[in-house]
Amino acid sequence: MARTQHPNPESLCCETMQASLEMNCDNHDDPFECPDSLIAYNEAFNQFGLIVHDGGRNVVIIRHCPWCGVSLSL
């Protein structure tokens, strides 16, 4: 999952999910290096994932919003 930006953030389930995907860090160019970046979005697969901060680019795919519980499947 290389991107965290969603192509249409206004269409997301809740403000918290939108804010998480639009987050920009002043100290880290790569969201996978920023400990405050929690969610990644992969546009090619239309999948959301929780970023695993293990030094790599790993995620745990999620099917529901961790904040409001809405299904993320389209």
N, C-alpha and C positions, 0 to 999 in steps of 0.2 A: 504494500500500500504506500505509494509514493506521495500522494497528496492528502491534505487534510481539508482543503477547501471544497465545498459542495457547489455545483454549478448553479443551483437555485436555492440559496439558504433560506429565503422567505417561505419556501414550501415545507421546511422541516417541522417536526412535530411540536417543538416547544422552544422557547427563548433560550433555555440553557443549552440545548443541543446546538442551536444556531451559534451562540456565543462561543461554544467549545470548538466548533469547526472554523470559525472566523478569527480565532485567537492568533495574534502576532506577538512574538517575543522580541524585545529589544536586544537580548543577549544571545539568542540562538537563531540562526537562519533555518535550520532543519528542525521541524517539530519533533522528530524522533530523538533529538538531543536535548530538548527542553523538558525538564521534569514537570512543568505545569501543563504541557500539552497532553490531553487524555484520549482524544478520539481522532481516528484517521478515517478518511473516506477514499475508496477506490472507485473512480468513475467507470473504469473499464468493466468491472464486475458488479457495479452498483451495490457495493458492500461497505458496511461500517465496521470498525474494529476498535477495541481498546488497545492503546499503544502499550507494549511491554517494554519498559525502560531497562533493557539488559545490554545496551551497547550496540544492538543491531537494529533491524527494521521489522521486528516481529510484532504481530498483533493477534488478539483473540477476537475472532469474528463474533459480532453480536446481532441478534435478530429483533431485539426490542430496545427502545431508548432506556438508558439506565436512570433517567430522571423522571420521565412521565409514564413509561411502560408501554407506549404505543408501538405497534409492530412496524419495523423498518423495511419489511418486504414490500416490493412493488409488483 
